[in-house]
Amino acid sequence: MRRLDRTAAETRNGRRRPERRLLSTSVHELEVGHMTSSKESSDVTGTKDKNYNLLWFTETCLNNALRMETYIQDADREKDTELAELFRKAQADSRKGAELGKQLLRSRLGD
């Protein structure tokens, strides 16, 4: 995997500007980074992973339904009915996912 690093370099007019230089990053370096841990995330958050995952899924579906509304309005404004219809279908799927997530949360958390 590669990432960009910036260093200073001379430009034609004598001013210094950032220059991009490629550095390699090994998979091993990424694996031993702070994102990996032997500790369960529930130990840190106080929430069982499966419950957190369900909450995350439900919130993401709701956020996506809202985002699709913006995309639908953009497509409608441009009179692109094909694109607007695609976003309406995606919005309906996101709403369905959110509803399923909310139902499962209610049953598991005792509403």
SULMO-V128475 format. One line per field, one symbol per residue. psi: psi as a letter, one per 20 degrees, with the letter a starting at -180 (. if undefined). A space follows every 50 residues. Layout:
psi = ???
This chain:
psi = qqrqqprqqprhjiqprqqpppqqpqhghhhjrihqqipqhhhghjpqgh ggggggggghgghhggghgghggggghjknhggggghgghgghggggggg ggghgghhim.
